[in-house]
Amino acid sequence: MIVVIDYNMGNLCSVEKALLKINAEYKISNKKEDIEAATHIILPGVGFFKEGMKNLNELNLIDILKQEGIVKKKPLLGICLGMQLLFKASEEGGNVKGLGFIDGDVKKFRFKDNKLKIPHVGWNEIFGKDMANIRIMENIKEHSNFYFVHSYHAVLNEKINCCYTDYGYDFVSFVNKDNIYGAQFHPEKSQKKGLELLKNFVELKV
């Protein structure tokens, strides 16, 4: 059973529709017993990093997610804000601490010529030599397009599998550390390739 964590940070409906399209068995929940019983966990999210961490804390979900039996034994996919929350900290709203599963920080786009719009919205390619090593990228070719909506992006401080996207400069758009995955883009809004990625994720066995 896949559990999609509901922490009041949006895009649950689009994730649910995508899971229905791939015939996945899922539950939307923020209950400890459901998360502990899950085979796979999806942490979605749209909005502000600080508010996301606040909501996770108020729902007592931070300690649950950090349990060794969860973070080390269950595939976990963070989407958009959900990916950013996997990192140590974000400068959005000040220096706000994240879940800390991945060593790195979340920073706002900064362009020298200010010609590109923020937020970054639309279809862009993902690329990188690590794609072949990421299990849920199976059958997804380098330079495939996915749909993005975000103003901040992750900066890695450790060497893990990752993909990049060019928006003014190359930024990290996908990460994979052990059984933890993070997509800055929205696979649930990325049509065929996005559904392929989600299908690969829900079929993962740890």
Secondary structure, 3 states (H helix, E strand, C coil): CEEEECCCCCCHHHHHHHHHHCCCCEEEECCHHHHHHCCEEEECCCCCHHHHHHHHHHCCCHHHHCCHHHHCCCCEEEECHHHHCCEEEECCCCCEECCCCEEEEEEECCCCCCCCCCCEEEEEECECHHHHHCHHHCCCCCCCEEEEEECEEEEECCCCEEEEEECCCEEEEEEEECCEEEECCCHHHCHHHHHHHHHHHHCCCC
